[in-house]
Amino acid sequence: MAPKDLDKLIEKFLQGKCTREESDFINSWYSGLGKHPDQTSVKDFEDKLLSAETRMLRHLAKFAAPLSEEKEMVKEKSRSFFWVYSGIAASLFLLLGIGFYFLNKNIAANQVAENKVGNVSHITPSFTSVENPEKEVKRIILPDGSIVEMNPKSKIWFSNDVQSPARELFLEGEAYFDVAHNNERPFYVYAGNIVTKVVGTSFIIRTTDEDKTVTVSVKTGKVTVYSKNAAHKKTVLVPNQEAVYDKATDVVATQAVPAKLIEEHKRAFAEMHFEETPVSEVLALLTRTYDIDIVFREETLSGCVLTSSFFEEGLYDRIDVICTAIGATYKIVDARIIIESKGCKP
């Protein structure tokens, strides 16, 4: 509807001359101002609200215009009319204000998250937050089966939407990630201004106070790192490489992981050595070590054995080795690893 026609309809509404359909249209127009806040910027919403207020007040003002003394009765009637419809308008504005408040509250929450963890373009409503106030490392298993080991005073937010095209997590502090392989759903970690994208690998992210620096150190696989301010400048890291982001300069620098940290990382991983060991025993050990459910048919794997050693590999790298060795595959369902095998020939 053209602005001029809308003005006429508002005035008609205030005069009580609207048909039911026209009144419904006005109410729908006001209600529609706040719809789809996820697709409407705050500025756009404010402009619409201001425009609505201006239109309503302009028409209400007509009823407040001074009238001649000889029309005192009409004057009193107009005053009464004015306050009745002022009440209606006030109610409408109150409803708009409530909608605007919750819109602002929702966007403000996202802006807080943006200030803390950077890009929020992927955020969905179904996010869970976990903190680690303890002095020990806290292990979290995500809905997709990925493992996060949170250092003390760290916090993460992760998506519960297993149907989304991407797996997303926001980090404050320091954490180790062992990401379950899924070529169809890349895994994103947002820390400060840094975005880390992987398909399946293990790495460590460390952030300092106020995210002045963010360090991404790769254990296994490949990781893509970039600043949200310069997404076209991507840095690819391989094992024992790390990227250090400086917030002051918005620069990502690549370097080798310090030898001291490599040794510390080695000590943090459980070495495993197997010599013709039944695969069912290997999987049971992984279940206990990583505290994650690994489901398999023991009778099917009864003839399968493994000879291998693991040092710094993450859980999913070890699962890959085992499955390759016995010709099996695996999938992740409800954060459980399901081993699928046809068995091993004697």
Backbone hydrogen bonds in HBPLUS format (Angstrom, degrees):
<---DONOR---> <-ACCEPTOR-->    atom                        ^
c    i                          cat <-CA-CA->   ^        H-A-AA   ^      H-
h    n   atom  resd res      DA  || num        DHA   H-A  angle D-A-AA Bond
n    s   type  num  typ     dist DA aas  dist angle  dist       angle   num
A0005-ASP N   A0002-ALA O   3.05 MM   3  5.32 117.2  2.46 105.1 119.8     1
A0006-LEU N   A0002-ALA O   2.95 MM   4  6.22 154.7  2.01 155.1 163.4     2
A0007-ASP N   A0003-PRO O   2.92 MM   4  6.17 152.4  1.99 149.2 155.8     3
A0008-LYS N   A0004-LYS O   3.21 MM   4  6.51 158.1  2.26 143.7 148.6     4
A0009-LEU N   A0005-ASP O   3.01 MM   4  6.26 153.0  2.08 145.2 152.8     5
A0010-ILE N   A0006-LEU O   2.92 MM   4  6.17 154.5  1.99 150.7 157.2     6
A0011-GLU N   A0007-ASP O   3.04 MM   4  6.31 163.5  2.07 151.9 155.8     7
A0012-LYS N   A0008-LYS O   2.95 MM   4  6.13 153.4  2.02 143.2 151.1     8
A0013-PHE N   A0009-LEU O   2.84 MM   4  6.04 146.4  1.96 142.0 151.6     9
A0014-LEU N   A0010-ILE O   2.92 MM   4  6.25 156.4  1.98 151.6 157.1    10
A0015-GLN N   A0011-GLU O   3.08 MM   4  6.29 133.9  2.30 138.2 150.2    11
A0017-LYS N   A0012-LYS O   3.04 MM   5  5.42 163.2  2.07 164.7 159.9    12
A0016-GLY N   A0013-PHE O   2.99 MM   3  5.16 156.5  2.05 104.9 112.0    13
A0023-SER N   A0019-THR O   2.89 MM   4  6.16 159.0  1.93 154.5 160.2    14
A0024-ASP N   A0020-ARG O   2.88 MM   4  6.10 157.6  1.93 147.2 153.7    15
A0025-PHE N   A0021-GLU O   2.95 MM   4  6.21 145.2  2.08 138.9 148.7    16
A0026-ILE N   A0022-GLU O   3.01 MM   4  6.36 155.8  2.07 148.1 153.3    17
A0027-ASN N   A0023-SER O   2.97 MM   4  6.27 169.7  1.98 155.6 157.9    18
A0028-SER N   A0024-ASP O   2.85 MM   4  5.98 155.2  1.91 144.8 152.4    19
A0029-TRP N   A0025-PHE O   2.79 MM   4  6.01 148.2  1.89 146.5 155.8    20
A0030-TYR N   A0026-ILE O   2.98 MM   4  6.35 161.4  2.01 156.3 159.4    21
A0031-SER N   A0027-ASN O   2.90 MM   4  6.14 165.3  1.93 150.0 154.7    22
A0032-GLY N   A0028-SER O   2.78 MM   4  5.81 149.8  1.87 143.7 152.4    23
A0033-LEU N   A0030-TYR O   3.22 MM   3  5.51 156.4  2.28 104.8 111.8    24
A0035-LYS N   A0032-GLY O   3.31 MM   3  5.18 167.2  2.33 103.0 106.8    25
A0039-GLN N   A0036-HIS O   2.94 MM   3  5.53 155.6  2.00 116.4 123.9    26
A0040-THR N   A0037-PRO O   3.26 MM   3  4.86 160.2  2.31  94.5 100.3    27
A0045-PHE N   A0041-SER O   2.99 MM   4  6.26 160.5  2.03 151.2 156.8    28
A0046-GLU N   A0042-VAL O   2.80 MM   4  6.03 162.5  1.83 155.4 160.2    29
A0047-ASP N   A0043-LYS O   2.94 MM   4  6.15 156.2  2.00 148.3 154.7    30
A0048-LYS N   A0044-ASP O   3.01 MM   4  6.28 156.6  2.06 146.8 152.8    31
A0049-LEU N   A0045-PHE O   2.85 MM   4  6.12 162.7  1.88 154.3 159.3    32
A0050-LEU N   A0046-GLU O   2.84 MM   4  5.97 163.3  1.86 151.2 155.9    33
A0051-SER N   A0047-ASP O   2.91 MM   4  6.05 155.2  1.98 143.2 150.4    34
A0052-ALA N   A0048-LYS O   2.90 MM   4  6.16 153.5  1.97 147.0 154.3    35
A0053-GLU N   A0049-LEU O   2.87 MM   4  6.15 162.9  1.90 153.2 157.6    36
A0054-THR N   A0050-LEU O   2.87 MM   4  6.03 161.5  1.91 148.8 154.3    37
A0055-ARG N   A0051-SER O   2.99 MM   4  6.17 162.9  2.02 147.7 152.0    38
A0056-MET N   A0052-ALA O   2.97 MM   4  6.17 171.2  1.98 154.7 157.0    39
A0057-LEU N   A0053-GLU O   2.86 MM   4  5.96 171.5  1.87 155.9 158.9    40
A0058-ARG N   A0054-THR O   2.95 MM   4  5.94 151.4  2.03 143.7 151.7    41
A0059-HIS N   A0055-ARG O   3.16 MM   4  6.43 156.0  2.22 147.9 153.4    42
A0060-LEU N   A0056-MET O   2.87 MM   4  6.10 157.2  1.92 151.7 159.2    43
A0061-ALA N   A0057-LEU O   2.87 MM   4  5.89 146.8  1.98 140.9 149.1    44
A0062-LYS N   A0059-HIS O   3.20 MM   3  5.49 144.6  2.33 102.1 111.4    45
A0063-PHE N   A0060-LEU O   2.96 MM   3  5.62 141.7  2.11 114.3 123.7    46
A0064-ALA N   A0061-ALA O   2.97 MM   3  5.08 145.4  2.10 101.0 111.8    47
A0065-ALA N   A0062-LYS O   3.41 MM   3  5.39 162.8  2.44  98.6 103.4    48
A0071-LYS N   A0068-SER O   3.00 MM   3  5.49 157.7  2.05 110.7 117.8    49
A0072-GLU N   A0069-GLU O   3.21 MM   3  5.25 127.8  2.49 123.9 117.0    50
A0075-LYS N   A0071-LYS O   2.77 MM   4  6.07 149.5  1.86 149.1 159.5    51
A0076-GLU N   A0072-GLU O   2.89 MM   4  6.22 160.2  1.93 154.0 156.5    52
A0077-LYS N   A0073-MET O   2.93 MM   4  6.15 159.3  1.98 145.8 152.3    53
A0078-SER N   A0074-VAL O   2.73 MM   4  5.94 147.8  1.83 144.5 154.2    54
A0079-ARG N   A0075-LYS O   2.81 MM   4  6.15 154.1  1.88 149.8 157.2    55
A0080-SER N   A0076-GLU O   2.96 MM   4  6.24 165.7  1.98 151.0 154.2    56
A0081-PHE N   A0077-LYS O   2.84 MM   4  6.04 158.7  1.89 143.6 150.6    57
A0082-PHE N   A0078-SER O   2.62 MM   4  5.85 154.1  1.69 150.1 157.7    58
A0083-TRP N   A0079-ARG O   2.94 MM   4  6.27 162.2  1.97 155.6 158.2    59
A0084-VAL N   A0080-SER O   2.98 MM   4  6.21 155.2  2.05 150.2 157.4    60
A0085-TYR N   A0081-PHE O   3.04 MM   4  6.29 169.7  2.05 152.7 154.9    61
A0086-SER N   A0082-PHE O   2.68 MM   4  5.82 134.0  1.89 140.0 155.1    62
A0087-GLY N   A0083-TRP O   2.94 MM   4  6.05 149.9  2.04 138.0 144.5    63
A0088-ILE N   A0084-VAL O   3.09 MM   4  6.52 148.9  2.19 138.2 146.9    64
A0089-ALA N   A0085-TYR O   2.80 MM   4  5.98 163.9  1.82 144.0 148.5    65
A0090-ALA N   A0086-SER O   2.63 MM   4  5.84 155.2  1.69 146.6 154.8    66
A0091-SER N   A0087-GLY O   2.87 MM   4  6.08 152.9  1.94 144.0 150.9    67
A0092-LEU N   A0088-ILE O   2.92 MM   4  6.28 155.8  1.98 147.8 154.8    68
A0093-PHE N   A0089-ALA O   2.77 MM   4  6.08 161.1  1.81 155.1 160.2    69
A0094-LEU N   A0090-ALA O   2.74 MM   4  5.94 144.6  1.86 142.5 153.2    70
A0095-LEU N   A0091-SER O   2.93 MM   4  6.24 158.7  1.98 149.4 153.9    71
A0096-LEU N   A0092-LEU O   2.89 MM   4  6.20 157.1  1.94 146.5 153.6    72
A0097-GLY N   A0093-PHE O   2.63 MM   4  5.81 152.4  1.71 144.1 152.8    73
A0098-ILE N   A0094-LEU O   2.85 MM   4  6.14 153.9  1.92 149.5 155.7    74
A0099-GLY N   A0095-LEU O   2.98 MM   4  6.27 162.4  2.01 148.0 152.8    75
A0100-PHE N   A0096-LEU O   2.73 MM   4  5.97 159.0  1.78 152.2 158.8    76
A0101-TYR N   A0097-GLY O   2.74 MM   4  5.93 148.5  1.83 144.7 153.7    77
A0102-PHE N   A0098-ILE O   3.01 MM   4  6.33 163.7  2.04 153.7 156.0    78
A0103-LEU N   A0099-GLY O   2.90 MM   4  6.09 151.5  1.98 145.5 154.6    79
A0104-ASN N   A0100-PHE O   2.80 MM   4  5.97 165.4  1.82 148.9 152.9    80
A0105-LYS N   A0101-TYR O   2.75 MM   4  5.95 153.6  1.82 145.3 154.0    81
A0106-ASN N   A0102-PHE O   2.88 MM   4  5.97 157.9  1.93 142.2 147.5    82
A0107-ILE N   A0103-LEU O   2.89 MM   4  6.14 165.1  1.91 153.6 157.8    83
A0108-ALA N   A0104-ASN O   2.63 MM   4  5.70 154.4  1.69 147.5 156.0    84
A0109-ALA N   A0105-LYS O   2.97 MM   4  6.12 149.3  2.06 139.7 147.3    85
A0110-ASN N   A0106-ASN O   3.14 MM   4  6.48 152.8  2.21 141.2 148.3    86
A0111-GLN N   A0107-ILE O   2.78 MM   4  6.09 147.2  1.88 145.9 156.3    87
A0112-VAL N   A0108-ALA O   2.82 MM   4  6.12 146.6  1.93 146.6 155.3    88
A0113-ALA N   A0109-ALA O   2.99 MM   4  6.30 158.0  2.04 143.8 149.8    89
A0114-GLU N   A0110-ASN O   2.72 MM   4  6.01 145.0  1.84 140.9 152.1    90
A0115-ASN N   A0111-GLN O   2.84 MM   4  6.09 155.9  1.89 146.2 151.5    91
A0116-LYS N   A0112-VAL O   3.00 MM   4  6.24 143.3  2.14 141.8 152.2    92
A0117-VAL N   A0113-ALA O   2.68 MM   4  5.77 174.5  1.69 160.4 162.2    93
A0118-GLY N   A0114-GLU O   2.81 MM   4  4.51 142.3  1.95 126.5 128.6    94
A0123-ILE N   A0120-VAL O   3.18 MM   3  5.32 165.1  2.20 109.5 114.2    95
A0127-PHE N   A0125-PRO O   3.09 MM   2  5.92 131.1  2.34 105.9  92.3    96
A0160-ASN N   A0126-SER O   2.86 MM  34  5.62 160.5  1.89 163.0 163.5    97
A0128-THR N   A0158-PHE O   2.82 MM  30  5.40 161.5  1.86 152.4 155.8    98
A0158-PHE N   A0128-THR O   2.84 MM  30  5.40 156.1  1.90 149.9 155.9    99
A0130-VAL N   A0156-ILE O   2.85 MM  26  5.40 155.8  1.91 153.5 159.6   100
A0156-ILE N   A0130-VAL O   2.90 MM  26  5.40 160.2  1.94 154.8 161.4   101
A0132-ASN N   A0154-SER O   2.92 MM  22  5.48 143.2  2.06 165.7 164.8   102
A0153-LYS N   A0132-ASN O   2.69 MM  21  5.35 145.0  1.81 176.2 171.0   103
A0138-LYS N   A0150-MET O   2.84 MM  12  4.98 162.6  1.87 145.4 149.5   104
A0150-MET N   A0138-LYS O   2.67 MM  12  4.98 155.4  1.73 160.0 152.4   105
A0140-ILE N   A0148-VAL O   2.69 MM   8  5.06 159.9  1.73 155.0 162.0   106
A0148-VAL N   A0140-ILE O   2.79 MM   8  5.06 163.5  1.82 156.2 160.1   107
A0142-LEU N   A0146-SER O   2.84 MM   4  5.29 164.2  1.86 160.5 163.5   108
A0145-GLY N   A0142-LEU O   2.84 MM   3  5.24 165.0  1.87 121.5 125.6   109
A0147-ILE N   A0178-ASP O   2.93 MM  31  5.06 165.4  1.96 142.7 144.1   110
A0178-ASP N   A0147-ILE O   2.90 MM  31  5.06 161.6  1.94 151.4 154.0   111
A0149-GLU N   A0176-TYR O   2.89 MM  27  5.03 163.4  1.92 146.4 152.0   112
A0176-TYR N   A0149-GLU O   2.94 MM  27  5.03 157.9  1.99 135.3 140.8   113
A0151-ASN N   A0174-GLU O   2.97 MM  23  5.51 171.9  1.97 152.8 153.2   114
A0155-LYS N   A0172-GLU O   2.88 MM  17  5.13 160.0  1.92 147.6 150.9   115
A0172-GLU N   A0155-LYS O   2.83 MM  17  5.13 151.2  1.92 160.2 161.5   116
A0157-TRP N   A0170-PHE O   2.92 MM  13  4.97 146.7  2.03 135.6 142.7   117
A0170-PHE N   A0157-TRP O   2.73 MM  13  4.97 157.1  1.78 147.9 155.9   118
A0159-SER N   A0168-GLU O   3.17 MM   9  5.79 158.8  2.21 162.4 161.7   119
A0167-ARG N   A0186-PRO O   2.85 MM  19  6.09 173.2  1.86 161.1 163.2   120
A0188-TYR N   A0167-ARG O   2.71 MM  21  6.08 163.6  1.74 162.3 167.0   121
A0169-LEU N   A0188-TYR O   2.91 MM  19  6.19 137.2  2.09 148.9 162.4   122
A0190-TYR N   A0169-LEU O   2.85 MM  21  6.32 156.3  1.91 153.3 161.3   123
A0171-LEU N   A0190-TYR O   2.92 MM  19  6.17 161.9  1.95 163.9 163.6   124
A0207-THR N   A0173-GLY O   2.87 MM  34  5.08 140.7  2.02 130.6 143.0   125
A0175-ALA N   A0205-ILE O   3.03 MM  30  5.67 152.7  2.11 153.6 162.4   126
A0205-ILE N   A0175-ALA O   3.01 MM  30  5.67 164.2  2.04 162.3 166.4   127
A0177-PHE N   A0203-PHE O   2.74 MM  26  5.35 171.6  1.75 170.6 172.3   128
A0203-PHE N   A0177-PHE O   2.94 MM  26  5.35 146.5  2.05 141.5 152.1   129
A0179-VAL N   A0201-THR O   2.74 MM  22  5.22 159.7  1.78 170.8 163.5   130
A0185-ARG N   A0182-ASN O   3.18 MM   3  5.49 143.6  2.32 105.5 115.2   131
A0187-PHE N   A0198-VAL O   2.64 MM  11  5.17 172.6  1.65 163.5 165.3   132
A0198-VAL N   A0187-PHE O   2.87 MM  11  5.17 158.2  1.92 148.7 156.0   133
A0189-VAL N   A0196-THR O   2.85 MM   7  5.06 152.5  1.92 143.7 152.6   134
A0196-THR N   A0189-VAL O   2.88 MM   7  5.06 160.3  1.92 149.1 155.4   135
A0191-ALA N   A0194-ILE O   2.97 MM   3  5.31 170.0  1.98 157.4 160.7   136
A0194-ILE N   A0191-ALA O   2.97 MM   3  5.31 152.4  2.04 134.7 133.4   137
A0228-LYS N   A0193-ASN O   2.82 MM  35  5.59 158.6  1.87 162.1 169.3   138
A0195-VAL N   A0226-TYR O   2.83 MM  31  5.47 166.8  1.85 165.8 170.3   139
A0226-TYR N   A0195-VAL O   3.04 MM  31  5.47 150.8  2.13 150.0 158.4   140
A0197-LYS N   A0224-THR O   2.79 MM  27  5.13 168.3  1.80 156.4 160.3   141
A0224-THR N   A0197-LYS O   3.03 MM  27  5.13 173.1  2.04 155.3 156.3   142
A0202-SER N   A0220-THR O   3.44 MM  18  5.26 160.2  2.49 120.0 125.3   143
A0219-LYS N   A0202-SER O   2.87 MM  17  5.33 159.3  1.91 138.9 141.5   144
A0220-THR N   A0202-SER O   3.18 MM  18  5.26 160.2  2.22 134.8 138.8   145
A0204-ILE N   A0217-SER O   2.72 MM  13  5.06 157.3  1.77 150.4 158.5   146
A0217-SER N   A0204-ILE O   2.77 MM  13  5.06 162.9  1.80 152.6 158.1   147
A0206-ARG N   A0215-THR O   2.84 MM   9  5.12 155.9  1.90 147.0 155.0   148
A0215-THR N   A0206-ARG O   2.81 MM   9  5.12 163.9  1.84 151.9 157.4   149
A0208-THR N   A0213-THR O   3.13 MM   5  5.68 148.4  2.23 164.1 165.8   150
A0211-ASP N   A0208-THR O   2.87 MM   3  5.06 143.5  2.00 138.9 133.4   151
A0212-LYS N   A0209-ASP O   3.37 MM   3  6.42 158.7  2.42 127.5 127.7   152
A0247-LYS N   A0212-LYS O   2.82 MM  35  4.98 174.1  1.82 154.2 153.1   153
A0214-VAL N   A0245-TYR O   3.09 MM  31  5.04 146.7  2.20 129.5 138.8   154
A0245-TYR N   A0214-VAL O   2.75 MM  31  5.04 170.2  1.76 153.0 156.5   155
A0216-VAL N   A0243-ALA O   2.88 MM  27  5.20 158.4  1.93 148.9 156.2   156
A0243-ALA N   A0216-VAL O   2.87 MM  27  5.20 148.1  1.97 140.6 149.1   157
A0218-VAL N   A0241-GLN O   3.00 MM  23  5.82 173.4  2.01 172.1 172.2   158
A0240-ASN N   A0218-VAL O   2.94 MM  22  5.62 158.3  1.99 149.6 147.1   159
A0223-VAL N   A0237-LEU O   3.06 MM  14  5.16 155.8  2.12 139.5 145.9   160
A0237-LEU N   A0223-VAL O   2.76 MM  14  5.16 167.2  1.77 157.7 162.1   161
A0225-VAL N   A0235-THR O   2.78 MM  10  5.12 163.9  1.80 151.0 156.6   162
A0235-THR N   A0225-VAL O   2.81 MM  10  5.12 165.7  1.83 155.7 160.4   163
A0230-ALA N   A0227-SER O   2.96 MM   3  5.23 154.0  2.03 106.9 115.3   164
A0233-LYS N   A0230-ALA O   2.97 MM   3  5.66 160.3  2.01 120.2 126.2   165
A0241-GLN N   A0238-VAL O   3.03 MM   3  5.66 130.5  2.29 150.7 149.9   166
A0257-VAL N   A0240-ASN O   2.95 MM  17  5.21 171.3  1.96 131.5 130.8   167
A0242-GLU N   A0255-GLN O   2.83 MM  13  5.54 159.5  1.87 171.4 172.6   168
A0255-GLN N   A0242-GLU O   2.92 MM  13  5.54 158.7  1.97 161.7 166.9   169
A0244-VAL N   A0253-ALA O   2.75 MM   9  5.22 161.8  1.78 154.1 160.1   170
A0253-ALA N   A0244-VAL O   2.94 MM   9  5.22 172.2  1.95 144.1 143.7   171
A0246-ASP N   A0251-VAL O   3.05 MM   5  5.59 160.8  2.09 155.2 160.4   172
A0250-ASP N   A0246-ASP O   2.72 MM   4  5.54 130.8  1.96 148.4 164.4   173
A0261-LEU N   A0258-PRO O   3.01 MM   3  5.43 121.0  2.37 108.0 121.7   174
A0262-ILE N   A0258-PRO O   3.11 MM   4  6.48 152.1  2.19 150.3 159.0   175
A0263-GLU N   A0259-ALA O   3.06 MM   4  6.38 158.5  2.11 153.1 157.2   176
A0264-GLU N   A0260-LYS O   3.07 MM   4  6.36 155.0  2.13 143.7 151.0   177
A0265-HIS N   A0261-LEU O   2.84 MM   4  6.06 152.9  1.92 148.2 155.6   178
A0266-LYS N   A0262-ILE O   2.95 MM   4  6.22 150.5  2.03 145.8 153.9   179
A0267-ARG N   A0263-GLU O   3.12 MM   4  6.40 157.6  2.17 148.4 153.1   180
A0268-ALA N   A0264-GLU O   3.22 MM   4  6.44 131.7  2.47 135.4 147.7   181
A0268-ALA N   A0265-HIS O   3.09 MM   3  5.07 132.2  2.33  93.9 107.4   182
A0269-PHE N   A0266-LYS O   3.16 MM   3  5.48 158.0  2.21 107.9 114.5   183
A0272-MET N   A0310-PHE O   2.95 MM  38  5.00 159.2  1.99 136.2 141.2   184
A0310-PHE N   A0272-MET O   2.68 MM  38  5.00 159.9  1.72 151.0 157.2   185
A0274-PHE N   A0308-SER O   2.72 MM  34  5.22 158.6  1.76 165.7 172.1   186
A0308-SER N   A0274-PHE O   3.00 MM  34  5.22 134.9  2.21 120.6 133.2   187
A0277-THR N   A0306-LEU O   2.99 MM  29  5.19 158.5  2.04 144.3 137.3   188
A0306-LEU N   A0277-THR O   2.75 MM  29  5.19 145.3  1.87 134.0 144.5   189
A0281-GLU N   A0278-PRO O   2.93 MM   3  5.44 131.4  2.18 110.1 122.2   190
A0282-VAL N   A0278-PRO O   3.17 MM   4  6.62 152.2  2.25 146.3 154.7   191
A0279-VAL N   A0304-CYS O   2.94 MM  25  5.62 166.8  1.95 132.3 134.6   192
A0283-LEU N   A0279-VAL O   2.86 MM   4  6.11 166.8  1.88 159.2 161.2   193
A0284-ALA N   A0280-SER O   3.06 MM   4  6.15 146.5  2.18 133.9 143.2   194
A0285-LEU N   A0281-GLU O   2.97 MM   4  6.21 150.1  2.06 144.0 151.4   195
A0286-LEU N   A0282-VAL O   3.00 MM   4  6.35 156.4  2.05 149.5 156.0   196
A0287-THR N   A0283-LEU O   2.94 MM   4  6.15 151.0  2.03 142.7 150.7   197
A0288-ARG N   A0284-ALA O   3.12 MM   4  6.43 154.8  2.19 144.5 149.8   198
A0289-THR N   A0285-LEU O   2.87 MM   4  6.05 162.7  1.90 153.1 158.6   199
A0290-TYR N   A0286-LEU O   2.92 MM   4  5.84 169.1  1.93 150.4 153.3   200
A0291-ASP N   A0287-THR O   2.89 MM   4  5.36 117.9  2.29 129.6 142.1   201
A0337-ILE N   A0293-ASP O   2.94 MM  44  6.27 167.8  1.95 162.7 160.6   202
A0295-VAL N   A0337-ILE O   2.69 MM  42  6.01 159.2  1.73 163.0 170.5   203
A0339-ILE N   A0295-VAL O   2.82 MM  44  6.07 172.7  1.83 176.8 176.8   204
A0300-THR N   A0297-ARG O   3.02 MM   3  5.31 124.2  2.34 102.7 117.0   205
A0301-LEU N   A0297-ARG O   3.16 MM   4  6.51 150.6  2.25 152.9 161.2   206
A0302-SER N   A0299-GLU O   3.43 MM   3  5.03 161.5  2.47  94.2  98.4   207
A0304-CYS N   A0301-LEU O   2.98 MM   3  5.19 167.6  1.99 116.5 120.0   208
A0318-ARG N   A0314-GLY O   3.11 MM   4  6.39 152.4  2.19 150.4 158.0   209
A0318-ARG N   A0315-LEU O   3.06 MM   3  5.18 118.5  2.45  96.7 111.7   210
A0319-ILE N   A0315-LEU O   2.88 MM   4  6.23 153.2  1.96 150.4 158.9   211
A0320-ASP N   A0316-TYR O   2.96 MM   4  6.05 152.0  2.04 135.9 143.2   212
A0321-VAL N   A0317-ASP O   3.11 MM   4  6.38 155.2  2.17 142.6 148.2   213
A0322-ILE N   A0318-ARG O   3.02 MM   4  6.28 165.0  2.04 152.0 155.6   214
A0323-CYS N   A0319-ILE O   2.90 MM   4  6.07 169.8  1.91 154.6 157.6   215
A0324-THR N   A0320-ASP O   2.92 MM   4  6.03 158.8  1.97 148.2 154.4   216
A0325-ALA N   A0321-VAL O   2.96 MM   4  6.10 155.4  2.02 146.7 153.6   217
A0326-ILE N   A0322-ILE O   3.16 MM   4  6.44 144.9  2.29 148.4 156.5   218
A0327-GLY N   A0323-CYS O   2.88 MM   4  5.66 110.4  2.37 140.3 155.2   219
A0328-ALA N   A0323-CYS O   2.78 MM   5  4.50 153.5  1.85 136.9 140.3   220
A0329-THR N   A0340-GLU O   2.96 MM  11  5.26 163.9  1.98 151.7 156.9   221
A0340-GLU N   A0329-THR O   2.78 MM  11  5.26 176.4  1.78 152.1 153.3   222
A0331-LYS N   A0338-ILE O   3.05 MM   7  5.29 146.6  2.16 136.4 146.6   223
A0338-ILE N   A0331-LYS O   2.76 MM   7  5.29 178.3  1.76 169.4 169.7   224
A0333-VAL N   A0336-ARG O   2.92 MM   3  5.24 152.3  1.99 149.2 154.5   225
A0336-ARG N   A0333-VAL O   2.93 MM   3  5.24 145.6  2.05 108.6 119.4   226
